[in-house]
Structure formats: structure tokens, C-alpha cells
Amino acid sequence: MFRSPRAAAVGRFAGSALALCVLGVALLIDVNVGTLEHQDTGLVLLVSTAAAAAGAFPAVGLKLPPAPLAWAACGVAVVSLACSAGLGVMAGGGSALDEASDTYTLFEPAALMALLHVTARRGSPAGTAVALPLLMTALILRPLVIEVDESSSVLALILTLLASGALASGLTGRLVVVSRRQREAQIRLEQRLGFARDLHDFVAHHISGIVVQAQGARAVAVKKPQAVGDALELIEATGAEALTAMREMVGALRDDTLPHTPAPGTDAVRALVADCRLPRATVGFTETGPAGSLPADAAHLVERVVMEALTNVRKHARDCTSAHVRLDVSRRRVTARITDDGNPGPPDGSGYGLRGLREVTHAAGGTLTAGPGPEAGWHVTLELPLPLRQVSR
């Protein structure tokens, strides 16, 4: 289940606001307690706290670009490690540093963990690979700079667990984003494949019609020259329709947008049958059931199958005198049967149209069969459940 973009934005805003509040409270505590005013460590802790604040507050409150975010985290970690080294030198030089708490503020580990989480989630790959080890080291090393004893080891272990949680949550968020992008890319690829199938169905249908009309015009020219003008006008109209369909498909392939939004019902199928021209053959249409309430996705698939079947009749059915499209619609199922009485011609090795439509039909939960009729001709049968199984196309 995916959250809406608005809900995701609200969640990110709430998370950032909470993190900023926690960091602000931690900084106020350090100021009130006087940790930053310690006689020996105050200046060093002030530098490391300022660096952590300069890195954490923009990273949490602002959506920094991935590369600046990651390399800023590297800089904060380097400053923290340098301050840890300075505190270690001070402890070895006889300064009055006898507890791990003398080397740490409350704000700095909180800021480093927030920076660790945000960098793991949104940093650039190269910068993140450098920043994460540095931040983890800066977090864990600070309690151990005076002396490795029981209390400092326990504190380092606690910081390790907390830092591991921040790192894991950040990496998990990063993987979720990557997975979502991969899914979106897969959906776009499937849409492009669907558009390619549409390009074949629509354009092949129109081109085959132009070929048949041109053949008819050549035959008519011998006996009735005055009828050639009407035939050429029909060829021109069909060619214009083919160009329009091709432009829509190519534009869709470029822009990853649907070429058209199919309307519910079977008006497009009726228009398709009415406009179909077969040489020396008639095309009939029968419709039963509540066809006007057919869902748009089912109507679009029926239209594509009818178009492909009639195109194949036009191209391959020899001596065909009649073709018929029968559409039966019920509340649970729609069935489309396209039959003809011609003699199927030899296969030409293409067959990509019905093959692709069979894949789409199967994905939608239906079946598509094609083969010789019981007596003559070729029969194509489409059966779809209603509603269709949801697919990416």
C-alpha cells in the first residue's frame, strides 16, 4: 500500500520538525548545564558543537542536494575527530579530565546521529561511502579518548547501538526510494511496450485498408474511371487517420503518457466495424447485453482485438464473402467473437499482433483464442472477466 504524495510530504515535515526540536532541546541543555564553559575543554567542545550544529540543522531542516550533504557530513565528522584527538592530547598532558562526560556534550552525539541518518538516506553515493565510516568513528571514539574503562566502554556501546539504528533506518529509507524508482521505471517500460503494440494494431489496420482500397481503385479504373475519385478520397482519409494514430503513439512513446483515454462502452467497436472495408465482403455486427456500461479498459481491449482480427481477415482471408463481429456483455463477463468464411492464407511469419494481445489478455485475467472454424473460415474469440484484473498497462 503506497502513501499519497501529500501524506508522504506531511510525514517528512513532521519527522524533520521533531528532529529539530530534539536537537534544539539538547543544545539548550548543554548551554544551561555549562558544559561548553568548562575551563579545560570548553573551547574544544564549543568548536565541535558549532561544527555539528552547522552540519545537522541544515541537513535536517533543509533538503540539501545529495553531494553537498554528504561532503558536509564528512567535514563535520573530521572536525569531531580532530576535537577528539585534541581532548586525548589534553588528557595525556595532565588536564583535569577524569570522566567521559567531560569530553562530550548532549547535543553533539544527537547531531551526529541525525546527520548519519540523513546522509545514509539522501547523500550522494561517493560522499556517503566516505561520510558514514567517519561519522560512526566520531560517535564511538569520543568516550574512549580519556581512558578505556567500564563506564566509557558502556557509553561507547550505547552510542554504537543508537548509531547503528540511525544508520539502518537511513539505509532502509534509501532502499525504499530506490525500489520505488525501479518500479516506476518498470511501469514506464511496460507502458512503452503497450504503446508499441498499439502502434502495430492501429497503424497496421489503417495501412492494410489503404492497400485494399488501392487494389479496388485499380480494378475500378478499368471499368468505371469516374469512380476512381471516390476511391482516392477514401484512401486519403484512411491515410490521414493512420498518420494521426502514428503521431499519437510516437508522442506517447516520447512522453510516457497515454496516447488517448478510452471511453466506456462499445461505440469505438461499432465505429470500427462500420468503417471497415473488405474486398467483395460484408462486415456484420451483433451486440447483446448492457454494452453501454462496459468499463473503459475492457472496451479498449475489445477494440484492439476486433481491429487486429479484421486486419487479419483483410490481409489473409481469401475468397471471403462475409465477416461478423459478435459482442456479448453480461455483468460478469464480456465475449467477443470475430468470424469469417474465407480460406485462411499461408502464415507469413508475423503474427505479432495476436501474440501481443494474447499476453495482454492473459495479464487481465482473460483468454484469447484463434484458429480455423468448425466448417470454414477463421474464428477469433476473446473472453474477459469483469472487472479486469488490474495490470500496469
N, C-alpha and C positions, 0 to 999 in steps of 0.2 A: 504494500500500500504506500503510495507516494504522497507526500505533503504538497499542498499547493505552494506556488512561489511566494505568495503573500505570507502564508504560515511559516515558511522557512525563513523569510526575512525577519519576521517578528521574533522567531526563536533565536536567530543570530543576534538581533539587537538586545534581547533580554539577557543572553549569555554574556555579551560584551559589557552591558551595564552592570551586571552582578560582579564580573571580574574587576572592573574599575572601582566599584565600591569596596571590594575586599582589599585591593591594593591601597586605596586611599586610607582605609581604616588602619592598615598595617603601618603605613607611613606616619600617621598621626600618633600611633602608639609609640613608635621609635622616638619621635620628637618629644613627646611628653615624658617618656621614661628618661631621656637624656643620654641614650646610647651614643648618639652622634657627637656628644660633648665630652666623651671620655678623654682624660688627659693624655693618654699614650696613643690610643687607636682612633680618636675622633676624626682626625684629618683623613686617614686611610679609609675609614668606613664611610665618611662623607663622600669621598671620590667614588667608591664602588656603588654607593646608594644612588648618587646622581647619575652614574652611567646606566644602572639598572632602570631607573625611572625614565631616562631619555630613550631607552630602547623599548620598555614594556608598555608605557602609556600610549605611544603612537601605534604600536603593533596591535594592541587590544582595541583601542578606540577608533582607529582609522584602518581602512583596508589598503595597506601599503602594497605596492607591486611586489611580486614574488622575489625578485633578485635583491632589491634594496632591503627587504625584510630579512632575508637570510644572512646577508653580509652585515647588516646592523646587529643581528644576534651574535655573529662571530665577534664583532668588535666589543660588545658588552661582555661576552664570555672571556675575551682576552684581558679586558680591564679587571674583571673579577679575579682571574687567575693571578694577574700581576699584584693585585692588592693582597691576595692570599700569600704570595711569596714574600711581600713586604712584611706582613704580620708574622710570618715564620722567622724572618730575619730579626725582627724586633723581639720575639720571644726568646730566640737564641742569644740575643745581646743583653739579656738580663732585665727586660722590661717587666712590669708587674702584670703579666698576663698569665693567670693561673686557671682560667676556665674557658671552655669553648665559647660560652656566651659572650665573652669579651671580644671575640673576633667576628661576631655575627649580629646583624640586625634582624628584625622580624620581616621587614619589607623586602630585603634583597632576595632571600630564597623564594618568597612568593612571586616576585617579579621574574626571577629566572625561570620558575616553573611555568608561569603564564607565557613567557617568551618561548620556552621549549615547546609548549603545546601549539601555539600559533605557528611557529616555524615548521614544525613537523606537519602541520595541516596545509599550509599555504606557501611555504618557501620554495624558491627555485631548486631544482634537483642538485646542482653542483654546490650552491651555497649551503643547502640543508645538510648535505653529506659532511660538510666541514663543521657546521654550527652545532649539530646535535651532540657529537662527542665532546666538543669544548664545553657546552652548557652542562652536560651531565658531570663532567670532571669538575667544573667550577662549583657545582652544587655539593658534590660529595666531599671534595677536598677541604673546604673551609674549616669544618670542625676538627680536622686532623692536623692543622698546621702547628698547634702548640705542642700537643702530645697525644700519642695514640694510647688511650686508656679505655676503661669500660664506658664511661659516660660519653666520651667523644665518639666511640665506636657505635654506641646505641643511637646517638643523634645522626651519625652518618648513615646508619642502616635505615632509619626512619625517612631521611631525606631521599635515599635511594629508592625506597618503595613509592614515595609520593612522586618523585620524578619519573619513575617507570610508568605510573598511572597516567601522568600528564603526557608522556611520550606515546603510550599506547592509544590514548584517546585521540591525540592529534593524528597519528598514522591511520587509525581507523577511519576518521573523517576524510582523510586524503584518499584512502582506498575506495570509500563510498562515492566520492566525486569522480574518481577515475572510472569506476564501474558504471556510473550513470552516463558519463560521456561515451563509453564504449557502447552502451545500449542505444543511445541516441544515434551514434554512427551506424549501428546495425540496422536500426529502423530506417534511416535515410537510404542505406544501401538496398533494403528490401523495397522501399518506395521506388527507387530508381529502376529496379528490376520489374516492378509492376508497371511503371511507365513505359518501359521498353516493350513489354507485352502489349500494352495498349497501342503503342506505335505500330506494332505489327498488325493488330486486329483492325484498327480504324483505317490506316493507310492502305493496307493490302485489300481491304474491302473496296475502297474507292478506286484504286488502280485497276483491279480486276474488272470493275464496272466500266471503266474507261475503255479497256481493251475490248470488252464485249460490244460496247456501243460503237466503237470504231469499226469492228468487223461488220456489224449490222449496217453502218453507214456505207461501207464499201459495197456491200451486197445491194443496198437500195439504190445506189448511184447509177447502176446499170439500167434499172427498170423505171425508177421514179427520181430523176435528178432534182425535181423541185422539193423532195422530202429531205434532201441532204442538209439543208439549212437547219431544220428542226433537230436533226441528229447531232449536228455540230454544236448547236446551242446546249443540248443536254450534256454533251461531252465537256463543254466549257464549264457548266455549272458543277458537274461532278469533280472536275479538276480543281475548281476553286474550293470545294468542300475538302478535298484531300489536302490542299495547301494549308487551309485553316487548321485541320486536325494535326498536321505535322508541326505547324508553328506552336500550337498549344503543348504538344508533347515535348518538343525540344526546349521550350521555355520552362516547362516543369522540370525537365532533367537538369537544367542550369540552376534553377532557383529552389529546388527541393520543395515545390508546392504542388498541390493537386491541380491537374490541368482543368478540371471542371468539377462542380459539385452535382452529383446525380440527384435528380428529383425522385421522390417516391412514386409508386405506380408504374404502369406499363406503357405510358404514352410514347416513350422513346422506342420501345419494341414495335408498337403499332406503326410509327412513322418509318422505322427501318424496313418493315415488311412492305409498306405502301410504296416506298421509293425504290424497292429492289427491282431490277430489270434482268430477266433471264432470257437468253435467246430461244425463241419458239416455245416458251414455257410460261405458265401462270403460277403465281405465288398466292396461296391462301392463308388465312389466319383465323384461328378459333380460340376463344378465351372463355373460361368458366371460373366461377368463384369471385371473391372480392379482390379483383386485381388492382383496383384503385388504392387499396390500403397496403400494397406490397411495400416493405421497407426499402429505403433508397439503396442500401448496399446489396440487397438481393436483386433488386431491379437492374442495377448496373451490371451484375454478374450475368443475369439472364440476357441482357442486351448484348454483352460481349460474346456469349456462346452462340446466340442466334446469328449475330453478324459473321462469326467465323464459319458456322455451318453453311450459311447461304453463300459465302465467298467460295467455300469448297465445292458446293453444288455448281456454281457458275464456272469454276475452273476445271472440275474433274468429271462431272456427271454428263456422259454422252447420251444423246437421244432422249434427254429429259423433257417431258411434256408438262409436268406439274410438280410443284413442291408445296409443302404445307407446314405451317408452324402452329402447334397446339400448346396452349398455356393453361394449366390447371393450378388454381391457387386455393388453398384452404388456410385455416388458422394456424396449422402446424407445419405445413409443407407447401412447396411450390415445385411443379414439374413442368419442364419444357421439352417438347418432342419436335424435332425437325426432320421431316422425311421427304424423300423424292422417289421418282420412279425411273430414274436413269440407270445407265450401266456405269458403275464406278470405273474410272480410268486407272491406268497403272500408276502406282505410287511414284512421286517424283523426288522422294528423299527429303522433303522439307518437313512438314508435319509439326512445326514448332508451335503453331497456334493452338491446336487442341491439346498438345502436350503441356504447354504452359497453363492453359485453362484448367486442365485436369489437376495440376498441382494446386492452383488457387482454390478450386472447388473442394479438394480434399482438406486443405487447411481450414476451410469454412465449415467442415463437417458434412459435406455432401458427396455425391458421386456423379461422374460424367463418363458415359459410355458411348462408343461409336463403332459401327460395324454394318455389314450387309443386312438388309431387311429379310424377313422370312420368305418373301416371294421375289421382290426385285428392289432395286434402289439401295439407298444408304440411309441409315437411321442414326440420329444423334439424340441422346436422352440425358437431360440434366435433372437431378433431384437434389433439392436443398431443404434442410430443416429450417424452421422459423422459430425464434430469431437465429441468425447465423452465429456460428462460433466466432468470437472476437479474434481478429488477426491484425497484424501491424499494417496491412495494406488497406 
